[in-house]
Amino acid sequence: MLGNFCYANPTRLYFGENALDFLQEELSRYGKNILLVYGGGSIKRNGVYEQVTAILRESGKTVFEDAGVMPNPTVDKLYEGCKRARENNVDLILAVGGGSVCDYAKAVSVSAYCEEDPWEKYYLRMEDVDNRIIPVGCVLTMVGTGSEMNGGAVITNHRTKQKIGHVFGDNVFPRFSILNPVFTYTLPKYQMTAGFFDIMSHILEQYFSGTDDNTSDYIAEGLLKSLIHSSRIAMKEPEDYEARSNIMWIATWALNTLIAKGKSTDWMVHMIGQSVGAYTDATHGMTLSAISMAYYRHILPYGLEKFKRYAVNVWNVDPQGKSGEEIVGEGLDRMEDYMRELGLVMNLRSLGVDEAMLDGIADGTIHMDGGYRDLPREEIISILRDSL
């Protein structure tokens, strides 16, 4: 384990089929005015909206709705939400939906009382919050982002073709999150599988770094093996409660800061994928899947030992009589076979990317230096080209 660190997570989780029963208790801790945030209306079709609003009425709350949060929340939508939250003096933002809805709620929570442009302050200058923060609670209906138990909030600016995430401190974490695996059953297959890979990518971004014998890496391997096993079951039986509950729990622990402790982390797949998303508005998990194989094959010479460990411990590659390169190659081949089995997007052209976009995507990629290779611009373009 590297360095010195403090671990604390302020989010209270309620998990299981009866998790929503605890919403009324949580609501009693906050004032009367609630901003109910949700997406395109799927929660009305699957009955979650009716269940949540009934509890809000029973709790005597005044509800202001902020609907229409898109899969990649935009800065214009953020400004709209800030105005609604301020004008109605809301005491709690209740996000009901997937990761984008939760991300958006957190962005509104820090931006509503920001005295300058929050895009400039939080997403370009990456400054800390020094204004009033509106508390956030989440009722999760899609898994993948881990946004229910972290301070991340990703916002897209279509005008500047930028998609940027700000990871705020624990003062911005949701105060509580309600996780009922049954709420994920009606998710379309494309979104479900994109979520599976978002989870995997979160774990790998933290795994593929460092050379020390780190406890966090052992936890990551366990999460990966559980994800691979349960996702295969869920693909065949979307309403298998055990599989869906395992996946929901893995998603939370993949990105609630635990497995990043005591080690460096990479995040370049996400940085490239987010820049792709700024150009295409594609589903986040699919931008990651389209990039990942080219990225990992590019950096593996710089982290060969960890890739060997990954092949053996996660993909059960037998190392006997094989060179390091053979072990790694077999592991990545098994990963690619798994991705194709899930039906993930495996190239950027399928997301609408062409050669003319590559320079702009590379220019919009934020550089991180925690992985095995600090990529110069020309290598990012090479990875993008290999991903087409």
Secondary structure in CASP SS format (residue, H / E / C, confidence):
PFRMAT SS
TARGET T0000
AUTHOR 0000-0000-0000
METHOD secondary structure of the structure
MODEL  1
M C 1.00
L C 1.00
G C 1.00
N C 1.00
F C 1.00
C C 1.00
Y C 1.00
A C 1.00
N C 1.00
P C 1.00
T C 1.00
R E 1.00
L E 1.00
Y E 1.00
F E 1.00
G C 1.00
E C 1.00
N C 1.00
A H 1.00
L H 1.00
D H 1.00
F H 1.00
L H 1.00
Q H 1.00
E H 1.00
E H 1.00
L H 1.00
S C 1.00
R C 1.00
Y C 1.00
G C 1.00
K C 1.00
N E 1.00
I E 1.00
L E 1.00
L E 1.00
V E 1.00
Y C 1.00
G C 1.00
G C 1.00
G C 1.00
S H 1.00
I H 1.00
K H 1.00
R H 1.00
N C 1.00
G C 1.00
V H 1.00
Y H 1.00
E H 1.00
Q H 1.00
V H 1.00
T H 1.00
A H 1.00
I H 1.00
L H 1.00
R H 1.00
E H 1.00
S C 1.00
G C 1.00
K C 1.00
T E 1.00
V E 1.00
F E 1.00
E E 1.00
D E 1.00
A C 1.00
G C 1.00
V C 1.00
M C 1.00
P C 1.00
N C 1.00
P C 1.00
T E 1.00
V H 1.00
D H 1.00
K H 1.00
L H 1.00
Y H 1.00
E H 1.00
G H 1.00
C H 1.00
K H 1.00
R H 1.00
A H 1.00
R H 1.00
E H 1.00
N C 1.00
N C 1.00
V C 1.00
D C 1.00
L E 1.00
I E 1.00
L E 1.00
A E 1.00
V E 1.00
G E 1.00
G C 1.00
G H 1.00
S H 1.00
V H 1.00
C H 1.00
D H 1.00
Y H 1.00
A H 1.00
K H 1.00
A H 1.00
V H 1.00
S H 1.00
V H 1.00
S H 1.00
A C 1.00
Y C 1.00
C C 1.00
E C 1.00
E C 1.00
D C 1.00
P H 1.00
W H 1.00
E H 1.00
K H 1.00
Y H 1.00
Y H 1.00
L H 1.00
R C 1.00
M C 1.00
E C 1.00
D C 1.00
V C 1.00
D C 1.00
N C 1.00
R C 1.00
I C 1.00
I C 1.00
P C 1.00
V E 1.00
G E 1.00
C E 1.00
V E 1.00
L E 1.00
T C 1.00
M C 1.00
V C 1.00
G C 1.00
T C 1.00
G C 1.00
S H 1.00
E H 1.00
M H 1.00
N C 1.00
G C 1.00
G E 1.00
A E 1.00
V E 1.00
I E 1.00
T E 1.00
N E 1.00
H C 1.00
R C 1.00
T C 1.00
K C 1.00
Q E 1.00
K E 1.00
I E 1.00
G E 1.00
H E 1.00
V E 1.00
F C 1.00
G C 1.00
D C 1.00
N C 1.00
V C 1.00
F C 1.00
P C 1.00
R C 1.00
F E 1.00
S E 1.00
I E 1.00
L E 1.00
N C 1.00
P H 1.00
V H 1.00
F H 1.00
T H 1.00
Y C 1.00
T C 1.00
L C 1.00
P C 1.00
K H 1.00
Y H 1.00
Q H 1.00
M H 1.00
T H 1.00
A H 1.00
G H 1.00
F H 1.00
F H 1.00
D H 1.00
I H 1.00
M H 1.00
S H 1.00
H H 1.00
I H 1.00
L H 1.00
E H 1.00
Q H 1.00
Y H 1.00
F C 1.00
S C 1.00
G C 1.00
T C 1.00
D C 1.00
D C 1.00
N C 1.00
T H 1.00
S H 1.00
D H 1.00
Y H 1.00
I H 1.00
A H 1.00
E H 1.00
G H 1.00
L H 1.00
L H 1.00
K H 1.00
S H 1.00
L H 1.00
I H 1.00
H H 1.00
S H 1.00
S H 1.00
R H 1.00
I H 1.00
A H 1.00
M H 1.00
K H 1.00
E C 1.00
P C 1.00
E C 1.00
D C 1.00
Y H 1.00
E H 1.00
A H 1.00
R H 1.00
S H 1.00
N H 1.00
I H 1.00
M H 1.00
W H 1.00
I H 1.00
A H 1.00
T H 1.00
W H 1.00
A H 1.00
L C 1.00
N C 1.00
T C 1.00
L H 1.00
I H 1.00
A H 1.00
K C 1.00
G C 1.00
K C 1.00
S C 1.00
T C 1.00
D C 1.00
W C 1.00
M H 1.00
V H 1.00
H H 1.00
M H 1.00
I H 1.00
G H 1.00
Q H 1.00
S H 1.00
V H 1.00
G H 1.00
A H 1.00
Y H 1.00
T H 1.00
D C 1.00
A C 1.00
T C 1.00
H H 1.00
G H 1.00
M H 1.00
T H 1.00
L H 1.00
S H 1.00
A H 1.00
I H 1.00
S H 1.00
M H 1.00
A H 1.00
Y H 1.00
Y H 1.00
R H 1.00
H H 1.00
I H 1.00
L H 1.00
P H 1.00
Y H 1.00
G C 1.00
L H 1.00
E H 1.00
K H 1.00
F H 1.00
K H 1.00
R H 1.00
Y H 1.00
A H 1.00
V H 1.00
N H 1.00
V C 1.00
W C 1.00
N C 1.00
V C 1.00
D C 1.00
P C 1.00
Q C 1.00
G C 1.00
K C 1.00
S C 1.00
G H 1.00
E H 1.00
E H 1.00
I H 1.00
V H 1.00
G H 1.00
E H 1.00
G H 1.00
L H 1.00
D H 1.00
R H 1.00
M H 1.00
E H 1.00
D H 1.00
Y H 1.00
M H 1.00
R H 1.00
E H 1.00
L H 1.00
G C 1.00
L C 1.00
V C 1.00
M C 1.00
N C 1.00
L H 1.00
R H 1.00
S H 1.00
L H 1.00
G C 1.00
V C 1.00
D C 1.00
E H 1.00
A H 1.00
M H 1.00
L H 1.00
D H 1.00
G H 1.00
I H 1.00
A H 1.00
D H 1.00
G C 1.00
T C 1.00
I C 1.00
H C 1.00
M C 1.00
D C 1.00
G C 1.00
G C 1.00
Y C 1.00
R C 1.00
D C 1.00
L C 1.00
P C 1.00
R H 1.00
E H 1.00
E H 1.00
I H 1.00
I H 1.00
S H 1.00
I H 1.00
L H 1.00
R H 1.00
D H 1.00
S H 1.00
L C 1.00
END
